[in-house]
């Protein structure tokens, strides 16, 4: 059976060049980068080369890149690290209702000692800037807003958020108050959108290798010079005392190579993926009635399409698609199996019943127009079959 993978926001296949680059560090190049002998120094030089590759993708300084085990650890380190360093001065965090659970649950954990505000979004899943301006107070310590949403692909107005925070910080400097720190979870945006950290006043940025055709279990956190932080893990002096534990050299090498490839191919790949996404939506909207697009294509990741199919449950569609060799998702892989409507779609005001019938199609490496044609040919039959079993749909037709 032909297998088509369109769930790249959950994870991506490892790029052949990335695999080739990391393999020697799983075999003969096994040194510990903290060791002073030849084996250790070889590993150390490799570590720093990868740091340069990651920094180059964002136009950052190499000293501002810290390796972690992935996006979740990066988010935890960013939020808890900043709070630990500054909570004696301030006691308020601002985030949004559509964040990944790596951010939401971290903020929820911190509610015991801090106030957390969860900003609303509009019907397209975009954070309301007016609400952000009203929410920041003299006690605000941290703002954490994702760069792009993992379920809908909605791109947040990061540049405008930076300007709002910078304006607040300019006023604070006059009265010797600590700056508001701005963190963005860019796990879904990295490799799909151009990000220049010399232009954006972002203090902390999270990324993960397995979203950009690298392996799982490796990520990084960008920490702008001068940002006050405390480590989560305590032990050796690794990562300039910011993240204890012997570095995962094979993973770090892979992340570096994945970033290098992303920098070279980003513009071309974004155009290709947007073309496929638009073709898919055109086919779905023309061949299937009672469908709704969740989000705006012009303010969305080029690879992501979130669609609500009325009168059907998303899980039933996924199972039927899988039987036809098509792998999609109903939202975040981290909440797979949950019977609750997507918190992202709920925040956008999508009807709970419609939200239960939503699918996320996320395109990536090696997807083709022929695959899109197959999906468009296959999906209408699945929808028709499932709706025929829906009493709500039968009553609707009457």
N, C-alpha and C positions, 0 to 999 in steps of 0.2 A: 504493500500500500504506500502511496505517495504521502510523505509527512511534511507538513508546512508549519513552521514555528513563527507565530506572530505574538509572542509574549515577552518581548525584549526588555520591557520595563521591569519584569520580574528578575530576569537574569539574561546574560548573553553568552553565546558560544565563544570559547577562547580563540582569538585570532591565530592563524598558523604561525605568523612571525613572532607573536608573543610567546607561544609555546616553545618555539625553537630557541628563543632568547633565554628562557628560564631553565630549560632542561639541564644544561651543564651545572647549574647551581643546586640541582637535586642529585648530582653524581660526583664528579671529581672536584668541583669548586665548592667545597663544603665548609670553608673557614668561618670562624666567629669574628665579626668585624671589630670586636673589642680586643682581640689578641694582637700582640705586637710583632709576631713572626710573619713570614711571607704569606702563609695561608690567610692569616687574619687581615693583613694589609690589602691583599687582593680583594677580599670581601668588603673591606672598608671603602676602597676606591670605587667598587661597583655600587655600593650604597649611595655614595655621594653623586655618582653619575646619574643614577635614577632620580635622585632629589632634584638635580638640574633639569631633567626631562619633564618632571611633574611641574616644577616652577615655570618652565618655559611655556607650557600650555596656557597659563594664566597671566603671563608677564609679571610674575612675582619674583622675590628674592629666594635663593635656595635656602637661606637660613630661616625662612618663614614656613617651610614645609616640614611637617612631622608625621611620621608613618604610624598607622594604627592597624587594627584588625578588620576595619571596614567602616561603613557608613554609620552604623549604630554606635560604635565606640567613639567615632569622631564627633557625633552629635552630643553624646554624653560628656565627653571631655570638654567640648566647647561650652555647653550650658553650665555644667557643674563646676568646671574649672574657672569660668568667669565669675560665677556666683560666689564661689569659695574665696576668691581674691578680693571681692568688692562688697560682700554682703554686710560688712560692718558699717558701710556708708549708705547703702540703699537696700530696699526690700521689695522691689516690684519687678516682675518680668512681663513682657508683652509678647504674645505669639498669635497664631491664627487658628481658626477652627478646622483648617484643612491640612494641617501638618501631618507628616508621616508619624506613626506611633513611636518611633525612636525619639522624636521631639515631644509629642503630646504626653507620653507616659513619663518622660523625664521631668517635664514641667509639673505634671500631676504629683509626682513624688516630692517635688520641692514645695508643694502647696502647704505642707505642714508648718513651714517656717516663713514662707514668703507669700505675697499676693501675686496671683497670676491672672492676667487678662487675656481672653481668647477672642481675637478680633473676628468680626463677621466678614463675609465675602458677598459679592453681588451674584446675580443669577448665572454669570459666566465663570464663577469661581475665582474672581480677582479680589484681593484684599482692598477694603475701603480705606483710602488714604486719609479721608477726613476723620474717620474713627481713630486711626493711628495718632494723628496730631492731637486729638482730644484726650487720648488715653495716656500719653507720656506725661509723667508727673515728676516732681522733684525727687521722688523716691525710686524712679525707674532705673534699674541696673543693667538690663539686657533686653534687646529686641531680637527675636529669632523668627524669621519668616523665610520659608523655602523659596528657592529660585524658580522652580517649576514643579507642578504637581504630578505625582506618580500615577494618579488614576485618570485625570482628565487631560493632563499635559499643559494646563493653564500656566502661562508665564507671568510671574508676578512683577510689579513695577519696581524692581530693585533699585534702579537709578533714582527714582523719586523718593523711595524710602531712605536711601542714603542721604539725600538732600535734606529731608525732614530731620533726620538724626543729627546731621552736621550742624544744622541751624540751632538745634537744642544745645549741642555741645559748645557752640560758639558763645551762647549765652551763659552756659555753666562756667566757662573758663573765666568769666568776669567776676565770679563769686567763689572761685576755687572749689567747685564741686567736681567729682569724678565724672568722666565721660560716660554716656550711654554706649554700651558695647553692642555692635550689630553682628549677629551670626546668621548665615544662610546655609540651609541644607541644599547643596547643589548636586546631590547624587544623581538626579535625573537630567540635569541641565548639562553637566560636563560631557564634552564630546559631541553635543548636539547644538549648542549655542556658543557663540564667541564670548569669552569672559576675559576682560582686561582689568586686573586688580590694581593697576596704576591709575586707572580712570574711575573705578568704582571704590567708594570709601567703605568697603566691607572689612570688618575686623577679623572675622572667623568664617571659614568656608569648608564644608565637609564634602568629601568625595569617596567613591568606592570603585574598585577595579572591575568587579564583575558586572557593572552596568556599561562598561566601555570595552567589552571583549577581552577582559583580563580574568584571572581566576578569582574564586571566592576566598574570603578570609584575609583580604588586604585592602587597606584604604589609606586616606591621609586627611590631615587637618591643616589648613592654612591658618597661621596665626600672624597677623600683622605686627611688625616690630613695634614695641611699646605697649602692646595690649597686656594687661595684667592677667595672669593665669596661675592656677594651682593644678598640679597633676592629680589624676585619679589613682594611678598605680604607683606604689612605692617599692623601690628595690635598688637596682643599679643605676648608673649615670647615663643610661641610654637616651638617645634623642634629646640631648642637652638637658637632661633631668626632667623632661616633660612626659616621657612615657617609658617606664621601666620595663625591662624584658628584652632578651636577645632578639635582635631584628630578624624578621622573616625575609631573608635575602632572596630566595627564589620568587616569592610573591612581590617583593619590592622591585626586583628586576622586571617582572612582568608588568607591574603598574607603570613603571617608567616607560617601557616600550609601548604600552597601550596609549599612553599620553602622547608620545612622539608620533604614533600613527594618527591619532585623533587630530593633532595639530595640522598634519599634512592633508588630511582628507575631509575635514569638517565641512567646509563650504560645499564641496561637490556632493558629499554624502547627504547633507541636509536637503539639497535640492532634489536629489533622487528619492529620498524618503517622503518628502512632501508631495511629490508627484504620485507616488504609490498610495499614500494616505488619501489624497483627493480623489483618485480613481476609485478607491474602495468605497468612500462615502457616496460618490456619485452613483455607483452601482447599487449600493444598499438603498439609497433614498429613491431611486427610480424603480426598483423592482419589488420593494417591500413597503406596504402602507403602515401607518401608525408607528413611525420611528422618529426619534428625537435626538438631535446632536447635543451633547452636553459640553458646552464650551464654544469658543470662537476660533476658527482655523487660523485667523491672522494673529491671534494672541496665544498660540498653542505650540508645543514642541512639534517639530516637523514629522515626527514618527508616530504620533499618538492620536487615536480616535476613540472616543467614548460615546456609545450609542445606547439609548433606551429603546427596547422593543416592547411595546405595550401588549398586555394580556399573556405574557409568558414569564416564567422564572429563568433568570440567567443561568442557574446551575444546570437546568435541563438542556438549555442550548449548548452549554459547554460540553456536556456529556455527548450530545449528538454530533457536535462538531468534531470531537475527539474520535468518534467512531468513523468519521470521514477523513481522518488524518490531519485535522486542523487544530492546533494548540493556541487558544486565546485565554483570556481570563475575565473574571467578573470584577476586578479591581486589584488592590494590593495583594501580593502573594503572602504577605505577613498576616493577613486576616482571612486567608482561604479557609472555608469550612464554617465561617460564621454565618448565622442566619439573620444577623442584624443588617439593615440597609447601610450602604456606604456612608460613613460620617462625612465624607467629602460632598457627595451628592445631596445629603441632607442639609448641609450648611449652605448649599446653593439653592435650596428651596425646591428641589426635585421631589415630586410626590413619592412617598415611600413605596407604593406599589410599583410605580415606574422604575424607581431606583433598583428594586429587586430584579427587574428585567433588563439590567444594563450589562453591556459587555465592553471590555477594553481591548482594542486591537493595537498592539505596539510593534512597529516594524523595525528591522535592523539588518545587520550584515547578511548578504546573500538573498534577501527577499527579492522576488522578480515580478514583473507585470503578469507573467503567466500564472503565478501563484495567486495574484489578486483576482484574475479572471476565474480561477477555480473556486475561490471563496465566494465570489459574487454569483456563480452558477449554483453552488451548493447550498448557501444560506437560505434562500427563499423557500426551498423545499422543506427544510428543517422547521422554519417558522410556521409554514402552512400546516405541517403535521402537528406541531405542538399547540397551535391555536385551535385546531379542530377538536382538541381534547379539553379546551378551556370553556367552562360554562359561562364565564364572564364575556368571552368573545362571541359565543353563540347568541347570547342575549343582546349584545351590541349590534349584531348583524340584523336581528329581528327589528 
